[in-house]
Amino acid sequence: MMMMMISSGRRALFLLHSSRLILSARAFTPSLTSQAFQTGKLFLPSSYTFSSTKLSPLPMANTIMDGEEEDPYIWLEEVESPESIAFAESANAKCLAELGDPSETDTYKRVLTALQSDERIPHVRMLGYEKDTGDMLLYNFWRDANSPKGIWRETTMQQYQSADTEWTTVLDLDKLAKEEDISWVWKGYTALPRSLDSQSGGPMGRVTRVLLNLSRGGADATYLREFDLLTESFVDVENDDGFSLPEAKTRASYKSRDVLLVGADTGEDSMTSSGYPRTVREWKRGTKIEDAPIVFEGEKTDVSCGQYLLDESDRGGDVYEVQSRSISFYDRYTYVKKQSSSDGSFTKLAIALNTGVSFYGRWMMIRVKADWEPEDNGSDKTFKSGSFLYVDAESFIEFSKAKADGDEDAIKNCKLEYRVLFEPTATTSYSGYSTTKSYLIVYILDDVKEQLKFYKLGEGGGPFVQVGGDEQGQIRSVSASPVDSKTSDLIFQTTSSYISPSKLVLADANKIGTDDYMISELKSLPEMFDSSDLEVSQQFATSKDGTRIPYFMIHKKGMKLDGSTPTLLYGYGGFEVSLGPRYVTSVGISWLERGGVYVEANIRGGGEYGPQWHQQALRENRNLCYEDFIAVGEHLVESKVCTPQTLACRGGSNGGLLTGNMLVQAPDLFQAIHIAVPLLDMKRYSKLLAGASWMAEYGDPDTDDWENFLHKYSPYHNIDVSRDKYPNVLVTTSTRDDRVHPAHARKMVKKLWDEGQGKEWPVYYYENIEGGHGGASDSRQEAFMTSLSYDFMWRALTNALPRKE
């Protein structure tokens, strides 16, 4: 998430679309990615014989530091110790004995049927053109009942446009997992760009190789292995010098067909304290990674560093090589080199640390996340936080070089003209962009209602001209992804809403604003739940400090406002992640069809109103997102939608921290709480797995931050032993989660159980042995965890839970 400029990448991380039919706890804590490294890349050689005993275990937690208060439950931080696994297995057995086996319920069966339905939309990525016919080659990763782990498959555009698309399997992950005796989970790939591949056939050729990323049981750490699309097989390491790396949070991309830019775990000091790459190596085919020269590096205390190429020469720009050193989750130093440059050196860009940049043609795109006054480079204007600008890339690089050299004459001679594509208002915010060959498509939120704006690249690569788009926002999800951003202006446009299934159409950006914009409807998802009697509305609550907090509510038409309707409130509130409409299959099946109300709160900490909406709830002001969530819950009660006895809440990861705080801060407002893959121990979170990378969001517990504010929203430290009663609580996590440590959930539950003896503290715990940070690694696990969660909450709100001793 270093760059945060490509909308599709951001949505893939946080807002799972209808292709996966929504596991509803959608917005888990972000992992660190960049524009070029959106999938994280690593693998083992194809000749390797896999055995679970030969694979590296998840990393252990740090020990208690001198002066730190002893934690009696720290033993649960040893992820795969016999004692920890015994605790998880015992808790799981106890949970299922009390709540029943979710796989035997109608909820499970219906959710699984939906997750494995052949009628889902197979979203694709174009990887070039077929040599003989010139037809586009489209690739899709697909899971169903016959392939629970999934298959990677190929078709053509002509076939994709037909009702009965014929597919060719490229890689069968179930077969691979069986052959190599490991539970592989697909984590995506990085393609060798056609412009960097002498064997691709040029712009109208095809991608010949990719770096595949496979995860053991769903963890963020992956194995990297090079795959040949022509032979549909792994590139042999011994005979063909295929690229391959063992399990780690690697970042890798091609610099050429035979050279990778790699951030990998190569031993001591190669990774940061957050567990991400500290160095970048230029790795040539046929050599050892340990012998590859380090071409860029950061500090141990940084979050990560990375390097990649972006070829914009086809649009009148250059080939830009970018280095990015993230000193926190949001702040970074960015260095750029043009391949056409004679001196071959990188230039540090003269931008604020929290500014996002990318390139399109000859333009440098700038996302401003704090008010910016670039007075010393030809502008007398202040650009608002949240603005989206562009400037001539070559001129800005020259200016940045002059500024770094302290050359005042050169600085004065740099006449930069900043152009504004979007400037926020009190209700609007920029949320990303996508590109085609000639168009920039900008995503805007207006009171959390989405709209698209189309800008065409000017003649000769000149300034952008707005040519169309939505006049106003709508309560829907919409994405416009390029079919091939290098050679075509065709786009795949997907739309859905909370109660309207996804529809995928092929459109032509050149025809925006005309009746010919939509070329054809490619695929559509049928209704997965009965929404005929449902309606969606947007409401606003008022938080403690007077701020207006929007929320979406889905409910039956003509609902009686007598407080009797079971109501589920979902939230996230962190990392500038925006929640918004999309088809909620699992929620529809598990909750809405039963007559329940589903609510999503757009609280501060998210990105619904731009960077400031996020920044208002950072660190010492974290209480604001909790106050916002409470305000929405109280508004639902005041509006007589529900009562505290018919209100539940749910959240995952950072949202698990949110719902954990609801347990300790507002226990009387909820009858049931689901805390999923959560952060809960804010004293030790920075020592556990990727936790150190989030200190810009939460604060540093090893400083005065702990006493000043962090301890106030650490649920693990705020359990009230004087209370006789807490609401019904379900805590879930995954053993294989290597982003948010499972110890957060384990320790919280054990502490609640121990301190709640003899009291009415009904706490249930389930730990999925696989699943990673998403909580599940295949459709069956998703259906299992979904059923466990929603059935628990529904039974709690309808007085149908067994009495817990």
ChimeraX attribute file (.defattr): number of C-alpha atoms within 10 A of each C-alpha:
attribute: neighborCount
match mode: 1-to-1
recipient: residues
	/A:1	20
	/A:2	27
	/A:3	20
	/A:4	21
	/A:5	23
	/A:6	19
	/A:7	19
	/A:8	16
	/A:9	20
	/A:10	23
	/A:11	17
	/A:12	13
	/A:13	19
	/A:14	18
	/A:15	22
	/A:16	19
	/A:17	20
	/A:18	25
	/A:19	16
	/A:20	19
	/A:21	25
	/A:22	20
	/A:23	24
	/A:24	17
	/A:25	26
	/A:26	21
	/A:27	27
	/A:28	27
	/A:29	25
	/A:30	23
	/A:31	23
	/A:32	22
	/A:33	22
	/A:34	23
	/A:35	18
	/A:36	21
	/A:37	20
	/A:38	21
	/A:39	25
	/A:40	30
	/A:41	35
	/A:42	30
	/A:43	23
	/A:44	21
	/A:45	21
	/A:46	19
	/A:47	12
	/A:48	9
	/A:49	11
	/A:50	16
	/A:51	10
	/A:52	12
	/A:53	7
	/A:54	8
	/A:55	12
	/A:56	11
	/A:57	13
	/A:58	19
	/A:59	15
	/A:60	15
	/A:61	19
	/A:62	14
	/A:63	11
	/A:64	13
	/A:65	9
	/A:66	7
	/A:67	6
	/A:68	10
	/A:69	9
	/A:70	10
	/A:71	10
	/A:72	9
	/A:73	13
	/A:74	17
	/A:75	15
	/A:76	22
	/A:77	21
	/A:78	19
	/A:79	22
	/A:80	17
	/A:81	14
	/A:82	10
	/A:83	13
	/A:84	18
	/A:85	17
	/A:86	12
	/A:87	15
	/A:88	22
	/A:89	16
	/A:90	13
	/A:91	19
	/A:92	18
	/A:93	14
	/A:94	15
	/A:95	19
	/A:96	15
	/A:97	10
	/A:98	14
	/A:99	15
	/A:100	14
	/A:101	15
	/A:102	20
	/A:103	17
	/A:104	11
	/A:105	14
	/A:106	13
	/A:107	22
	/A:108	26
	/A:109	17
	/A:110	18
	/A:111	28
	/A:112	23
	/A:113	17
	/A:114	23
	/A:115	28
	/A:116	22
	/A:117	16
	/A:118	14
	/A:119	15
	/A:120	22
	/A:121	21
	/A:122	19
	/A:123	16
	/A:124	18
	/A:125	16
	/A:126	20
	/A:127	23
	/A:128	26
	/A:129	21
	/A:130	15
	/A:131	13
	/A:132	6
	/A:133	7
	/A:134	13
	/A:135	16
	/A:136	23
	/A:137	22
	/A:138	23
	/A:139	21
	/A:140	17
	/A:141	21
	/A:142	21
	/A:143	21
	/A:144	20
	/A:145	15
	/A:146	10
	/A:147	16
	/A:148	17
	/A:149	24
	/A:150	22
	/A:151	22
	/A:152	18
	/A:153	18
	/A:154	22
	/A:155	20
	/A:156	21
	/A:157	16
	/A:158	12
	/A:159	16
	/A:160	20
	/A:161	15
	/A:162	11
	/A:163	9
	/A:164	8
	/A:165	12
	/A:166	12
	/A:167	16
	/A:168	12
	/A:169	14
	/A:170	19
	/A:171	19
	/A:172	16
	/A:173	22
	/A:174	20
	/A:175	14
	/A:176	14
	/A:177	16
	/A:178	12
	/A:179	11
	/A:180	17
	/A:181	13
	/A:182	17
	/A:183	19
	/A:184	24
	/A:185	25
	/A:186	21
	/A:187	20
	/A:188	18
	/A:189	24
	/A:190	21
	/A:191	17
	/A:192	23
	/A:193	25
	/A:194	23
	/A:195	19
	/A:196	17
	/A:197	20
	/A:198	11
	/A:199	14
	/A:200	20
	/A:201	16
	/A:202	15
	/A:203	15
	/A:204	17
	/A:205	19
	/A:206	25
	/A:207	26
	/A:208	23
	/A:209	28
	/A:210	21
	/A:211	28
	/A:212	25
	/A:213	28
	/A:214	28
	/A:215	27
	/A:216	25
	/A:217	24
	/A:218	28
	/A:219	28
	/A:220	27
	/A:221	29
	/A:222	30
	/A:223	26
	/A:224	28
	/A:225	26
	/A:226	29
	/A:227	24
	/A:228	18
	/A:229	18
	/A:230	11
	/A:231	11
	/A:232	13
	/A:233	14
	/A:234	23
	/A:235	23
	/A:236	18
	/A:237	19
	/A:238	12
	/A:239	8
	/A:240	11
	/A:241	16
	/A:242	20
	/A:243	29
	/A:244	23
	/A:245	21
	/A:246	21
	/A:247	25
	/A:248	27
	/A:249	25
	/A:250	27
	/A:251	30
	/A:252	29
	/A:253	25
	/A:254	24
	/A:255	22
	/A:256	17
	/A:257	19
	/A:258	16
	/A:259	16
	/A:260	22
	/A:261	24
	/A:262	27
	/A:263	31
	/A:264	26
	/A:265	24
	/A:266	17
	/A:267	8
	/A:268	6
	/A:269	13
	/A:270	20
	/A:271	27
	/A:272	22
	/A:273	23
	/A:274	24
	/A:275	26
	/A:276	28
	/A:277	28
	/A:278	27
	/A:279	27
	/A:280	26
	/A:281	24
	/A:282	21
	/A:283	25
	/A:284	20
	/A:285	17
	/A:286	15
	/A:287	11
	/A:288	10
	/A:289	19
	/A:290	13
	/A:291	12
	/A:292	17
	/A:293	13
	/A:294	15
	/A:295	14
	/A:296	18
	/A:297	21
	/A:298	22
	/A:299	18
	/A:300	19
	/A:301	16
	/A:302	25
	/A:303	29
	/A:304	31
	/A:305	30
	/A:306	30
	/A:307	29
	/A:308	23
	/A:309	22
	/A:310	18
	/A:311	20
	/A:312	17
	/A:313	14
	/A:314	16
	/A:315	17
	/A:316	13
	/A:317	20
	/A:318	23
	/A:319	19
	/A:320	21
	/A:321	17
	/A:322	20
	/A:323	24
	/A:324	23
	/A:325	23
	/A:326	25
	/A:327	20
	/A:328	21
	/A:329	22
	/A:330	21
	/A:331	19
	/A:332	24
	/A:333	19
	/A:334	24
	/A:335	19
	/A:336	21
	/A:337	20
	/A:338	23
	/A:339	15
	/A:340	10
	/A:341	12
	/A:342	7
	/A:343	9
	/A:344	10
	/A:345	12
	/A:346	17
	/A:347	20
	/A:348	19
	/A:349	20
	/A:350	19
	/A:351	18
	/A:352	17
	/A:353	17
	/A:354	19
	/A:355	22
	/A:356	21
	/A:357	21
	/A:358	19
	/A:359	21
	/A:360	24
	/A:361	23
	/A:362	23
	/A:363	25
	/A:364	19
	/A:365	22
	/A:366	23
	/A:367	22
	/A:368	22
	/A:369	22
	/A:370	18
	/A:371	13
	/A:372	16
	/A:373	13
	/A:374	17
	/A:375	10
	/A:376	14
	/A:377	20
	/A:378	15
	/A:379	14
	/A:380	10
	/A:381	11
	/A:382	11
	/A:383	21
	/A:384	17
	/A:385	19
	/A:386	24
	/A:387	23
	/A:388	27
	/A:389	19
	/A:390	22
	/A:391	19
	/A:392	20
	/A:393	23
	/A:394	15
	/A:395	17
	/A:396	22
	/A:397	21
	/A:398	16
	/A:399	25
	/A:400	22
	/A:401	19
	/A:402	20
	/A:403	19
	/A:404	14
	/A:405	11
	/A:406	11
	/A:407	12
	/A:408	11
	/A:409	10
	/A:410	15
	/A:411	20
	/A:412	13
	/A:413	12
	/A:414	17
	/A:415	14
	/A:416	17
	/A:417	14
	/A:418	18
	/A:419	15
	/A:420	15
	/A:421	18
	/A:422	19
	/A:423	16
	/A:424	19
	/A:425	13
	/A:426	9
	/A:427	13
	/A:428	21
	/A:429	28
	/A:430	24
	/A:431	26
	/A:432	20
	/A:433	23
	/A:434	21
	/A:435	24
	/A:436	22
	/A:437	21
	/A:438	22
	/A:439	25
	/A:440	20
	/A:441	24
	/A:442	23
	/A:443	22
	/A:444	26
	/A:445	25
	/A:446	20
	/A:447	20
	/A:448	26
	/A:449	19
	/A:450	24
	/A:451	21
	/A:452	19
	/A:453	19
	/A:454	23
	/A:455	20
	/A:456	22
	/A:457	18
	/A:458	13
	/A:459	10
	/A:460	9
	/A:461	17
	/A:462	14
	/A:463	16
	/A:464	20
	/A:465	15
	/A:466	15
	/A:467	15
	/A:468	17
	/A:469	16
	/A:470	13
	/A:471	9
	/A:472	12
	/A:473	16
	/A:474	17
	/A:475	21
	/A:476	19
	/A:477	19
	/A:478	21
	/A:479	22
	/A:480	26
	/A:481	21
	/A:482	26
	/A:483	27
	/A:484	19
	/A:485	17
	/A:486	19
	/A:487	15
	/A:488	16
	/A:489	19
	/A:490	24
	/A:491	23
	/A:492	21
	/A:493	20
	/A:494	22
	/A:495	21
	/A:496	23
	/A:497	19
	/A:498	25
	/A:499	24
	/A:500	20
	/A:501	22
	/A:502	25
	/A:503	18
	/A:504	22
	/A:505	19
	/A:506	21
	/A:507	23
	/A:508	21
	/A:509	27
	/A:510	17
	/A:511	16
	/A:512	16
	/A:513	13
	/A:514	9
	/A:515	8
	/A:516	13
	/A:517	15
	/A:518	18
	/A:519	14
	/A:520	13
	/A:521	14
	/A:522	18
	/A:523	21
	/A:524	18
	/A:525	21
	/A:526	13
	/A:527	16
	/A:528	24
	/A:529	21
	/A:530	12
	/A:531	19
	/A:532	10
	/A:533	11
	/A:534	19
	/A:535	14
	/A:536	18
	/A:537	11
	/A:538	16
	/A:539	16
	/A:540	16
	/A:541	21
	/A:542	17
	/A:543	21
	/A:544	12
	/A:545	9
	/A:546	9
	/A:547	13
	/A:548	15
	/A:549	20
	/A:550	20
	/A:551	24
	/A:552	21
	/A:553	19
	/A:554	21
	/A:555	22
	/A:556	17
	/A:557	11
	/A:558	9
	/A:559	14
	/A:560	12
	/A:561	14
	/A:562	12
	/A:563	19
	/A:564	18
	/A:565	22
	/A:566	26
	/A:567	33
	/A:568	28
	/A:569	23
	/A:570	25
	/A:571	28
	/A:572	34
	/A:573	31
	/A:574	29
	/A:575	26
	/A:576	23
	/A:577	26
	/A:578	26
	/A:579	24
	/A:580	21
	/A:581	23
	/A:582	24
	/A:583	26
	/A:584	25
	/A:585	26
	/A:586	28
	/A:587	24
	/A:588	24
	/A:589	22
	/A:590	24
	/A:591	21
	/A:592	25
	/A:593	17
	/A:594	11
	/A:595	17
	/A:596	22
	/A:597	24
	/A:598	23
	/A:599	24
	/A:600	23
	/A:601	27
	/A:602	30
	/A:603	32
	/A:604	33
	/A:605	30
	/A:606	25
	/A:607	25
	/A:608	30
	/A:609	28
	/A:610	27
	/A:611	22
	/A:612	19
	/A:613	21
	/A:614	23
	/A:615	21
	/A:616	17
	/A:617	24
	/A:618	21
	/A:619	17
	/A:620	18
	/A:621	15
	/A:622	24
	/A:623	19
	/A:624	21
	/A:625	27
	/A:626	27
	/A:627	20
	/A:628	27
	/A:629	29
	/A:630	23
	/A:631	21
	/A:632	26
	/A:633	28
	/A:634	20
	/A:635	18
	/A:636	23
	/A:637	21
	/A:638	13
	/A:639	13
	/A:640	15
	/A:641	22
	/A:642	25
	/A:643	24
	/A:644	21
	/A:645	22
	/A:646	25
	/A:647	29
	/A:648	29
	/A:649	27
	/A:650	27
	/A:651	27
	/A:652	31
	/A:653	28
	/A:654	25
	/A:655	27
	/A:656	28
	/A:657	28
	/A:658	30
	/A:659	32
	/A:660	32
	/A:661	23
	/A:662	24
	/A:663	26
	/A:664	18
	/A:665	19
	/A:666	17
	/A:667	19
	/A:668	14
	/A:669	21
	/A:670	26
	/A:671	22
	/A:672	28
	/A:673	29
	/A:674	27
	/A:675	32
	/A:676	30
	/A:677	34
	/A:678	29
	/A:679	30
	/A:680	30
	/A:681	22
	/A:682	24
	/A:683	18
	/A:684	23
	/A:685	24
	/A:686	22
	/A:687	20
	/A:688	24
	/A:689	22
	/A:690	22
	/A:691	20
	/A:692	24
	/A:693	27
	/A:694	22
	/A:695	17
	/A:696	16
	/A:697	21
	/A:698	24
	/A:699	21
	/A:700	20
	/A:701	20
	/A:702	14
	/A:703	10
	/A:704	11
	/A:705	15
	/A:706	18
	/A:707	11
	/A:708	11
	/A:709	18
	/A:710	22
	/A:711	17
	/A:712	17
	/A:713	25
	/A:714	22
	/A:715	24
	/A:716	23
	/A:717	16
	/A:718	16
	/A:719	19
	/A:720	16
	/A:721	11
	/A:722	9
	/A:723	12
	/A:724	11
	/A:725	15
	/A:726	23
	/A:727	22
	/A:728	24
	/A:729	26
	/A:730	22
	/A:731	23
	/A:732	26
	/A:733	33
	/A:734	29
	/A:735	26
	/A:736	31
	/A:737	27
	/A:738	22
	/A:739	24
	/A:740	28
	/A:741	32
	/A:742	27
	/A:743	28
	/A:744	25
	/A:745	28
	/A:746	25
	/A:747	21
	/A:748	22
	/A:749	21
	/A:750	17
	/A:751	15
	/A:752	18
	/A:753	16
	/A:754	10
	/A:755	15
	/A:756	21
	/A:757	10
	/A:758	10
	/A:759	15
	/A:760	16
	/A:761	20
	/A:762	18
	/A:763	19
	/A:764	22
	/A:765	22
	/A:766	24
	/A:767	26
	/A:768	21
	/A:769	20
	/A:770	23
	/A:771	25
	/A:772	28
	/A:773	29
	/A:774	26
	/A:775	30
	/A:776	26
	/A:777	27
	/A:778	21
	/A:779	24
	/A:780	22
	/A:781	19
	/A:782	23
	/A:783	26
	/A:784	22
	/A:785	23
	/A:786	26
	/A:787	27
	/A:788	24
	/A:789	21
	/A:790	20
	/A:791	21
	/A:792	23
	/A:793	30
	/A:794	23
	/A:795	15
	/A:796	23
	/A:797	25
	/A:798	14
	/A:799	13
	/A:800	12
	/A:801	16
	/A:802	10
	/A:803	9
	/A:804	11
	/A:805	9
